[in-house]
Amino acid sequence: MRTTRKSSESLRFAGGRFSGRLKGKMVTLGAALVALLSGNSPVAALQSSASVSPATMLPIATIDDRFESYNVEMAEVIGGKFWKPYDAATLASLKAKVIAAKTGRSASLVIGEDPSMFQARAPIDLSNPRLRLLASALGPAYVRVSGTWANSAFFSDSDSPPAQAPAGFQGVLSRFQWKGVIDFTQAVNSELVTSFAISAGVRDAGGVWTPRQAQPLLQYTQSIGGKVAAAELFNEPSMPSAGGAPPGYDADSYAKDIAAFHLFAKTAVPTMAIVGPGSVGEGGVMSSVMPLLSTEKMLESSPPPKFDIYSYHSYTAASIRCGSLGSSAQTTAEAALSERWLARPDPIYAFYIDLRDRFEPGKAVWITETADAACGGNPWAATFLDSFRYLDQLGRFARRGVAVVFHNTLASSEYGLLDQKSFEPRPNYWAALLWRRLMGTTVLDPGRAEAGLHLYAHCLRQRPGGVALLAINTSRTQSRSITLPMAVDRYSLAADELESSSVKLNGETMKLGPNDELPALRAVTVEAGASTLQPASITFLTFAMANNTNCH
């Protein structure tokens, strides 16, 4: 295989390794090649090469241009208590809880209650130039400002907000902070998605939701030139007690609340799409360890809840912060590349899409929260190891026609795309940027792949007739091979250590320039024929000259 870099710099593949031909198969040269010839290779022999035909790939789904979106939690905006960062002492304590909690349920997940899980944080600076630069590069996107704190945040519609929230609320959202949200979304080529307070402070004598907080918030938004593109009534109604809903909140309560919200929203802001229900926890491993309000019961209650867009949250595990939920809700770094782990979103999708088909057939689907794990993410969520899950989930959801996926979060906790203190990009940010630059809105069928080689194809962004192929080699030890029918540009992500906080693109470490300039995403040109994918690597291949008629 002959390759050329689209710059004057010398060629380097992922991890500084080159590839070449040996007896018709692609192998790694150097020490690994000597070991292979001697029969002592740490890298298993290559499988037969998978073939792709980009010119004839058929469309299977269409996604929103803002498919790759993200969350900025209300706790970040107002400065509430959010997931406590890991340190050595905290990790040791949390791991002990995981071991102790073989089974059972959490005593409580009420926001801010457990000091080993939560920590007070200052409001995020949404005017930060680095933050805006990096968010802009992911645009166009939706920014969802919601989360559990939004369920009970008091919007102070004055220039002098109270020092403490009034009775029936927890936390204060000031005009200044909300204007910062509006300014941020406008500056980074995004549209705003949010939710509203549903705590005791907004309820009438009968306990039903009223717009006494939603109305002034939306009026103020319009007065400063902002717009809410879409809104869920509140965050995660399947966990009402943890989210600030009144005691005894049930499916009938939700139906009455949604009816009141629907009447208000369609009258006051007819352009705002109503999204819901935004449930979490059902259909996967979390359902057996969490006390949940059934989404099915909510949707079959009277009056029937109605939405413009159907939504749910997809968390396939709880982080070790929530070890008290029990070991069955946990995962490990060792499992992060396994087929079983990467397939965990599938039963959750099947559960919620069945409800969509029964109660809201044909409605577009948004996943309004997803990440490595609930409760802020596991320690390796901030490393390259999680980029496999991140991109594989995007590929899986796109194939199923999920219109928009909101990553939690942009810049908070371990699962943030950016470090919450420095806003330094993490490996998932660079993965997100490559997806944004290359993967278009028409999803294609890439054909059958080898075991351990996950393939996802889209029309190439901004190149009529072009095709982009995402190839994920999930094996930690075994190379894979793809037979290419034409020359391609290749973008390979890898790291010296899987749990590294940095990542390399075609051998070059991805980092910001001296003035926070984004680096050039340099491709390597690969000729037609068998192309090797190194173990534990992620590769985007772009077929600019595919001339796929479905991509015009």
N, C-alpha and C positions, 0 to 999 in steps of 0.2 A: 504494500500500500504506500503510495507516494502522497505526501501532504505538503501543503504550503500555508504559511501563516499570512494573513492579510495585513502585514506590517513588516518593517525591516528587522524586527526582533527574531532571534533564533527560535526554532520550533521546540516546544516542550509539551508533552501530553500530561494528563492528570497524574499528579504525584511525581512528576519529573521523569516518567517512563516513556520509552518509545515502543512502537509496535512494528512488526514486519511479517514476512511470509515464511512458513516452514512447511514443506510438503503439502501445500494447498490450504493450510489453516493459519489463522492469525494467532500469534503467540507474543508474550512479553519477552523482550530481549534482555541482555545483561545476565545478572545472577539468576534471575527466575528462569531464563531460558536454559542455562547450564543445568539447573536443578531439574527442569522438565526432561531434558535429554537423559539425565542420570536416573530418572524415576523417583526422585525425592522432592518433587516440587510441592511447595505449600499451596500452589494454585492448581486446582483440579483441571484435568484436560477439558478442552473446549467441547461444547455440544455442537450438533450440526447447526449450520447457519440458518437463521430465520430470514425469510425473503419478504420484501415489501414492494408494493407497486403503487407509488404515489399518484400516478396518472389516472388510475382507475378506482381509487378509493371512493366509496359512496357516502353521502351524507347520512347521518343517523340522528342528529339533534342540532338545535340552535340555542346559543346562550346569549345573555345580555352583554352588551359592550362593557358594562360595569361588573362583569361576572366576578372578578377578583376584587372584593371589597374588604372592609375591616371595621373594627369597633374601637371607639374611644369611650371607655366606661364613664358613666356619670360620676362615679367615685373619683376619677381622675380630674374631672372638670371642677368639682366643688371641693375636692380635698377631703374625701372620706377615708374610712379604713378599707384597705385593700390587702391582697394576699402578701404576707410577710416574705421578703426575700430570703433565700436559703443562706445559711452560714453553717459552719461545721457543727456547732452545738445544736442548732435547730434541726439539722439533718439527722443527727444521732437520736434526738428525742423522737422525731417523726418516724424514723425507721423502727424504733422500739414499739411505737403505737401500732404500726402495720403488723408486726409479728404478734403482738398481743391480741389484736382484733382478728381472730381467725374467721369469725362470722359476726353477724349482728348489724345493727344500724347505728348511725351517728346519733349522739345525744342531742346535738343541735347544730344547725348550719346558719343560725341567725347572724346577720352581718355584724362583724366586729366583736362577736362575743368571746371567741377563743383566742387568747393572746399568742398562742403558738401558731395560729393560722393567719391572723390579721395584724396589720400595722398601719397607724395613721400616716397619711402621705399629704404632702403639699399639693395644691392644684397644679396641673400640668401647664406649661407655658406654650400655648398653641401659636404664639407669635414667633417662636424660636426659628431663626432662618434655616438651620440644618433640618429641623423637623419638617418645615414646609417644603424645602427642596426635595427631600426624600419621599414625602407623601405625594408631591406633584408628579414625580416620576412614575408613580403607580396609577396615575389618573388616565382616563376618567374612572371614577369609582363612586361607590356610596360610602358615606361615613355614618355609622350607626352610633348614636350617643344614647345609651340605655344602660342596662344592667340592673342588678338588684337595688342599688342606691336610688335609681330613678323612680322606683315604686313609691318612695316616701319622701322625695325631695320637695321642699317648699320653694316655689318660685317667688322671689320678692320683687314685685312690680313697682319698685321705687329705686331712687338713687342712694338710699340709705338702708341697706339690708340689715335685719336683726342679727345680733351676735349669735343667737341660738334659734333653732327651729321652733315654731309654735307647737302646741299640743296636737298630736295626731300626725306629726311629721318627724323625719330624721334627716337632718342636713338642710342647708340653705343654698339655693341656686340664685346668684345675683344677676342683675341685668348685665353688668360688666362681664361676667363669666359666660353668659349666654351669647352676648355679642362676640366674644372671642371665638365661640363655636361657629357662628355664622361667618365671621371673617375668615376663619380657617378653611371652611368648606369652599368658600368662593375663591380663595387663594390657591387651592390645590386641585382645582378642576373636579370637584366632587359635588354630590347632592346629599342632602341630609335626611337621615332616617332616625326616628326617635320613639320614645314611649312616654307615658305620663304617670303622675302620682295616682295611686289607688288606695292609699292608706286611710286610716280613720278620718283624717282631716278633710277629705273631699267627699264624704258620704252624707246622704240625707238622713232624716229621722228613721226611714225604713231600712237603712244600711245599703242603699243602692248608690253606685258611682254617680258623681255630678261633675260637670266641666269647670268647676270653680277655679281650678288651677290650670287646666288645659287651655281654657279660653284666653286668659291674659297672656299666657306664654306664646300662643299662636298670634295674638294681636300684636304683641311686641315684636315678634319675628317679622311680621309684615311691615311694621313701622320703620324698621331699619333696613329694609330691602332684602330680607331673607325669605326663604321658602322651605317648608318641610315637604319633601317629596313623598314620603310614606311614613306610616306610624303603626306600631303595635299598641294596643291599649296599655298592656304592662308586660314586664319581663317575666317569663317562665311561670305562667299560671298553673302549671302542673305541680309547682312547689309553693303554694300560696302562703303557708305558715312561715317558710323561710324568707319569703319575699315581702312581708309586711302587710298581707291581707288580714282582715279582721278574723278573730277566732270563729271557727265553724264554717269558714268559707267553703262552698261546695260547687258542684256543677251548675245547679240552678242559679246560684249567686253570679257565676260567670256569665251565664246566658243573659241575665237581666242587665249586668254591667255592659256587655257588648251591645245589647240593644240600645241602651242609653248613649253609648259612645258613637254608635253608627248614626243615630239620629242627629247628634250634635255635629259630627265630622262632616257628614254629607251636606249639612246646611251651612256651617261656618267656613269650611275649607273644602269645597267640592273637588278641588284638584289634588288633594292629598289622598293617596292610596291607603286603604285600610289593610293591614297585614296581620296575620294571625293563624293559629293561636300562639305560636312561639313556644311550644311545650318542650320539655327536656326530660331525659331519663328513661323513656320507655323503649322497648324493643331490643335492648342490649343488656350488657352485664349490670348496668346501673339499676335496672328495674327491680332486681331482687333484693337490693340493699337500701333503697330509699323510700320513704313514705311519700307516695305520689297521689295527686288527684287525676283520675283517669281522663285523658283527652277524649276518648270515645264518649264518655258520659257527658262531657262538656258540649260536644258537638251534637249530641242527640237530645239535648235539653231544649226546653221551650221558653221563649222564642228561639228558633235555631240560629246560632251564631253564623254570620255571613262575612266573607272577606273578599277583597279584590285580589290579594296574593296570599297563598298558603305558605306558612312558615313553621319551622321547627329548629331545635338545636341538636347538634350531633357531637356528643362527647363519648368516646369509646372507653374511657377509663377515668378514674379520679386520681389526682396526684397524691403523693405521699403525705401532703398536708391533710388530706381527708382520709388518713389511714384508719380512722375509727369507723369508716363505712364497711371495713372488712377486706380481707385479702382478695376476694373474688372481684372487687372493683379496681384492683391494682394492675399494673403492668411493670415491665422491667426494661432496662436498656438492652439486655441480651435478646429480648423478643422484638426489638424495634424494626427489624428487617424481615421478620417471619411472615409467611403468607397468612397465618391465622390472625396476626395483629393487623395487617394492612387490610384484611377483609372485614374487620369489625364494623365499619360504617354500613355495610350492606344490610344486615337485619334491621338496623335502626331505620334506614331508608325504607325498607319494605314495610315496616310497621306503620310509619307515618304516611307513606304514599297510599297504602290501603285505605286509611281514613280519608285522605284527600279524595280518592276516587269514589268513595261512598258518599261523602258529605259535600265536597266542593269539586266535582269532576271538571277537569279541564283547566283548573286554575294554575297559573304559574307557581313554581315552587322556589322559595328562598330558604337557604339555611342561614339563619341570622346569627348564629354563633357556632364556631367549631375551633378546635385547637388540639394540641398534643394530649391534654387531659384537663378535666375540670379542676377547679381549685388552683388556678394559676399556672398549671403546667408542671411537669417533672423537671429535675435539674437539666436533663439532656435536651429539653425543648429549646434551649438557647444554643444548641450545637448543630453541626452538620448532620448528625444522626437523625434529627427530626425532619430534615428536608425531604427524605424519602417519603415519609407519611404525608407531608404537606403537599407535595406535587402529585403523589399518587391519589390523594383524596380529590384534588382538583380534577384530575383526569377521570376518576370514577364518577364524580358528580356530574361533570360535563357530558359524559356518555349517556347518562340517564336523563339529560335535559334539564337538570337543575339550573335555573336562570341566573342566580346570584349566590355566591358563597362569601360570608363575612368571617374573616379570621379574627379571633380574639387573642391578642389586641394588636394595635399598631405599636404602642410603646409603653407597655406596662406588664410587669411580672415576667417570669421566665418564658412564657409563650409569646411575648411581644416580638414583632418583627425587628424592633429597634430596642437597644438598651434603654431602660427608663430614666437613667441618670444622664448619660452622655448622648443619647440618641444615635449611638454608633450602630451601623447596620450589622445584624446578625446573619448567619448563613441563610435563614429562610427569607430574609429580605432580598438577597441576591437571586434566590430561586424565584421569588415573586416577580422580580424585575425582568428576568428572562422570559417568564410566562407572558408578562404584559407586552413585551416587545415582539414576541414571535407567534403566540397562539391566538388565532382569530376566532370569530364567533360561530363559524360553521364547523361542527364536530364531524369527523370522518371515521369510518371503520378501517382500522389499520390491518385487519386480518389476524390470523392466528399467530400467537407468539410461543416461544419456548417457556417451559416452567422456570420461574424465577426471573423472567424477562418481561416486564410490564410495558406495553406499547400503547400510546395514545396519540391520535393524529387530529389535527385541525387544519383548516385552510390557513395559509401563511398570512399573517397580518400585513396589510398594505402592499400586497404583491399579488395581483390577479393571476389566477392559475397556479399559484405556488402552494406548497404543502409543508407544514411543520410537523415533525414526528418527535415525540418525547419517548425516550427509551430508558427505563430504569432497571439496572442490574442489581437485584436485591441480594445476590450471593456475596458473602464476605470473602470467599476464597476462589471463586470460579469465574473466569472470563466468559463472555458471551460474544456471539458474532451475528452481524446482520449483513446480508447481501444487498448492496445498493445498486440500482439499475442505472444510476447516473452520478455525476459529481455532486457533492453537497457541501454546505458549510456546516461545520460541527462545533458545538459548544458543550464541552464536558466539564461537569462539576465533580470535584473530588476533594479529599482532605488527607493530610498526613496521618491524622488520627480521627476516627469517626466522631468522637466526642470532643472535637475541636471547636473553638469559637470562631475560627476563620475557615474560609473555603477558597479553593483555587479554581479558576476558570482556564481550562487548557494549560494548566501548570502555573498560572500567574495568580498570586494572592489578590483577592478582591478587597480593595480598600479605597476610601475617599482620598482625593488629592489634598494638597496643602491648604486650599481655600474651599474645601468640601466639594470639589468637583467630582462628579460621578466618573468612574473610569470608563474607558471605551470597552465595550463588550466585543472583544476581538475573536473572530471565528478562525478555525483552521479548515482549509479546503481539502476535502477528501475525495479521491477519485472513485469511480465505479468499481464494484467488486466487494469482497468480504471486508467488513470493518469490525474491529474488535472493541468491545465495551469492557473496560477493566472491572475487576471485582468492586462491589460497593461504590458504584459511580452512577451519575445521572447525566444523560446526554440529550441535547436537543439537536436534531438534524433538520436542516431547511433545504427543501427541494424547490428552489426559486423557478426552475424551468420545467416543473412537472407538467404544466399545461393541463391541469385537472379542470375539466369543464364545469364541475360543481363549485369551483372556487372563483368563478368570474362574476 
